[in-house]
Amino acid sequence: MRITWAAVCAAGAVMVLAGCSSAQHSQAAGVTPVSSSSSSPAVSSSSAPAALTVAQAAAAYTGAVAPLNATIAPLNAAATAVPFDLARAKRAAGNAATANRAFSAGLLATRWPAAVQPTIDQLVQALAQDQVSLSAMANAATENAWSAALTAYNTDSLHAAGLAELVREKLGLSVAPTNP
């Protein structure tokens, strides 16, 4: 099967998920020292980190999403290649799936500001659905199966993209039309 115009249009929707990020890959550490009572010497330990400030969260988000963003152009290129190369498309989807998993893990491992945390939680759920489609694309046995998984991914990724855009807005980051 040749990739149809609908698949090409769907591939364009893949770009919606690409996050706008800077070259900065900042990670914020939030370990706070814990002091013991009056007569004992001060003891430092790793307690739960404090929630990030909005500025720290913005840097953490752009750093976390950058590797996922880097997989979007190759995935789009594979989806629209003529002739279609299933092996290339599966590799691109596998790379995107790996980056999507890492992005989700990074989101979960970070203490976000209270105003952003609920949206982050929703985004992680949406990314889990994206993961299903990306994994199906990476493991597709045929071009038809890959194309069907791409269609599902493009439908699912619209929800994730909308949530990512809301996160970016809450963090004071630019909200580009094709970048969450």
C-alpha positions in Angstrom: 0.0 0.0 0.0 1.2 3.5 -0.8 1.0 6.1 1.9 -2.2 7.9 1.2 -2.9 11.6 1.3 -4.7 11.0 4.6 -1.6 9.4 6.1 0.5 12.4 4.9 -1.9 14.8 6.5 -1.9 12.6 9.6 1.9 12.7 9.6 1.6 16.5 9.8 -0.4 16.1 13.0 2.6 14.2 14.5 4.3 17.6 14.5 1.7 18.9 16.9 3.3 16.8 19.6 6.7 18.2 19.1 7.6 20.4 22.1 9.2 23.7 21.7 12.4 23.7 23.6 15.5 25.6 23.9 19.0 24.3 23.6 19.1 24.5 27.4 18.8 21.2 29.1 18.5 22.3 32.7 17.7 20.0 35.5 16.8 21.5 38.8 17.9 19.8 42.0 15.7 20.4 45.1 17.4 18.6 48.0 16.8 20.5 51.2 18.9 19.9 54.3 17.1 18.6 57.4 18.4 19.7 60.8 18.0 17.8 64.0 16.9 19.3 67.3 18.9 21.6 69.5 21.7 19.6 71.2 22.4 17.2 68.3 24.7 18.3 65.5 23.0 19.3 62.2 22.4 16.3 60.0 21.9 16.6 56.2 19.8 14.0 54.4 18.0 13.6 51.1 14.4 14.4 51.9 11.7 14.9 49.3 12.7 17.8 47.1 10.8 21.0 47.3 8.5 21.8 44.3 10.3 23.7 41.6 9.8 27.4 41.1 8.0 28.3 37.8 11.4 29.3 36.3 13.0 26.1 37.4 10.0 24.1 36.1 10.2 25.8 32.7 13.8 24.9 32.3 13.1 21.3 33.5 10.2 20.9 31.1 12.2 22.2 28.1 15.1 20.0 28.9 12.9 16.9 29.4 10.9 17.4 26.2 13.9 18.1 24.0 14.9 14.5 23.3 11.3 13.7 22.3 11.2 16.7 20.1 14.3 15.5 18.3 12.5 12.3 17.3 9.6 14.1 15.6 11.3 15.3 12.4 12.7 11.8 11.6 9.2 10.3 12.3 7.5 12.7 10.0 10.2 12.2 7.3 9.7 8.4 7.6 5.9 8.7 7.4 6.0 10.8 4.2 9.0 9.1 2.5 8.4 8.0 -1.1 8.8 5.2 -1.5 7.8 4.2 2.0 10.5 2.3 3.9 8.9 0.2 6.7 12.2 -0.5 8.4 13.0 3.2 8.6 9.5 4.1 9.8 9.7 1.4 12.5 13.1 2.7 13.7 11.8 6.3 13.8 8.7 5.1 15.8 10.9 3.1 18.1 13.1 6.1 18.8 10.0 8.2 19.5 8.6 5.6 21.8 11.9 5.5 23.8 12.0 9.3 24.0 8.3 9.4 25.0 8.9 6.9 27.8 11.8 8.9 29.1 9.9 12.2 28.9 7.0 10.6 30.9 9.5 9.3 33.5 11.1 12.7 33.7 7.7 14.4 34.2 6.8 11.9 37.0 10.2 12.3 38.7 9.9 16.1 39.0 8.1 18.0 41.8 6.2 20.6 39.7 4.7 23.8 41.0 1.2 23.2 42.5 -0.5 25.1 39.7 1.1 22.9 37.0 1.1 19.5 38.7 -2.5 18.5 37.8 -1.9 19.3 34.1 1.4 17.3 34.2 -0.5 14.4 35.6 -3.0 14.5 32.8 -0.2 14.9 30.3 1.5 11.8 31.6 -1.7 9.9 31.1 -2.1 11.2 27.6 1.6 10.2 26.8 0.8 6.7 28.0 -1.8 6.5 25.3 0.6 7.9 22.8 3.1 5.2 23.9 0.6 2.4 22.8 0.4 3.8 19.3 4.2 4.5 19.0 4.9 1.0 20.2 2.4 -0.4 17.7 4.2 1.6 14.9 7.6 0.3 16.1 6.4 -3.3 16.0 4.2 -3.1 12.9 4.7 -6.1 10.6 3.2 -4.4 7.6 2.9 -1.0 6.0 -0.9 -1.1 6.6 -0.4 -1.9 10.3 2.2 1.0 10.6 -0.2 3.4 8.9 -3.1 2.4 11.1 -1.0 2.9 14.2 0.1 6.3 12.9 -3.5 7.3 12.4 -4.2 6.3 16.0 -1.1 8.1 17.2 -2.1 11.3 15.5 -5.6 11.2 17.0 -4.2 10.4 20.5 -1.3 12.9 20.3 -3.7 15.8 19.8 -4.9 15.4 23.4 -1.3 15.2 24.6 -0.3 18.2 22.5 -3.2 20.3 24.0 -2.1 19.4 27.5 1.5 20.1 26.7 0.5 23.5 25.4 -1.3 24.2 28.6 1.7 23.2 30.6 3.9 25.5 28.5 1.5 28.3 29.1 1.4 27.8 32.8 5.2 27.8 32.9 5.4 31.0 30.9 7.0 29.3 27.9 6.1 30.3 24.3 3.2 28.4 22.8 3.9 27.8 19.2 1.1 26.5 16.9 2.9 23.2 16.2 4.8 22.9 19.4 3.5 22.0 22.9 
